[in-house]
Amino acid sequence: MQKIFRNALLTSFASLALAACDSQAENEVEQQATALDEAAEADAEMMEAFAQGAPDEQAVERKAEAVAQEGEQLKDSLENAADEMDETPQ
C-alpha cells in the first residue's frame, strides 16, 4: 500500500513539474490527491469489513485506521505542494 502512495506522489510531482505548475495543474493534483485519499479510505473500510468477527479484529482495525490516515496525509501533502508550486514565480 505504501509503495502505491509513494509512486502516486512521485507521479503527481512529475506532473506538476511538466505542467509548469499553473492553476489547472494545481487543480489536477488536488483531484488526484482526493482520489488517492478516497481510495485509501475505501481500502480501510474493506479491511475493517473483512475483519469483523475475526480473532485479530482490533489489530486489523488499527491497521485500517493507519491506512486511512496515510491517505489523508498524502492528500494534504500533495495539496500543500501544489499550492506552494503554484505560488512560486515562473
N, C-alpha and C positions, 0 to 999 in steps of 0.2 A: 504494500500500500504506500509506504513512504517513497519508494522509487517512482511510483506513478506521480505523486505530488511533486517530487523534485524535477522530474522530466517535464511536467507541465509548467513548472515555474521557469525553467530554463527556456522552454519554447516561448513562453509569454514574453520574457525579457528580450529574446531574439526578435520576436515580432515587433516589439516596441522600437527596438533599435532600427530595424529595417523600415518601419513606417514613419520615421522622422518624428515620432513622439507627438503627433498633433492630437487634437481633441477627439477625432474619430478613433485613433489608435487607443487613446485612453479609454474611451467607451467600450471598445472591443475587449480590452484587457479586463475591464471591470465585469463585462458579461462573462468572460471566460472564468474569472475568479468566482463569480456567483455560481456558475455551473459546477465548478470543482467543489465548492462548499456544499452544494445540494447533493452532489454525488457522494461525498463523504458522509453526509447526514443519512442518505439512503442506505449506504453500507452499514452504518452504525445501527440503524433501525433493523436491518436484516439480521445482523449479528445477534441483537437482543431477541428478536423473534425466534430464531433458531435455538437460542439458549434457554428459553423458558422451560422450566421444569428439569433442566439438566443439573447434574451434581455440581458443576462449575459455573452455574448461572451468574453468581456475583462477580467472578473473575472476568467472565466474558462481558458483563455489563460495564465493568471498569475499562476494559479494552475498547469497547464500543464508544464509550464517552471520550476516550483518548483520540479515537479516530475522528469523531465529530469535532472535537476541539482542534485537532490538527488541520482539518479542513477550514475551520473558521479562521485560524491563524494564517493559513496560506492565503485565504481570500483577503484578509486585512493587509498582509504584506504586499500582495500584488497591487491592490488598490492604492496603497501608500506609494509604492514605487511608480505607478502610473501617474499619480498626482505630481510627484516630485519631478519626474522626467518631463511632464507637460509644462511645468513651470520654468524649466531650465531654458535660458535663452539659446536660440539656434544661431 
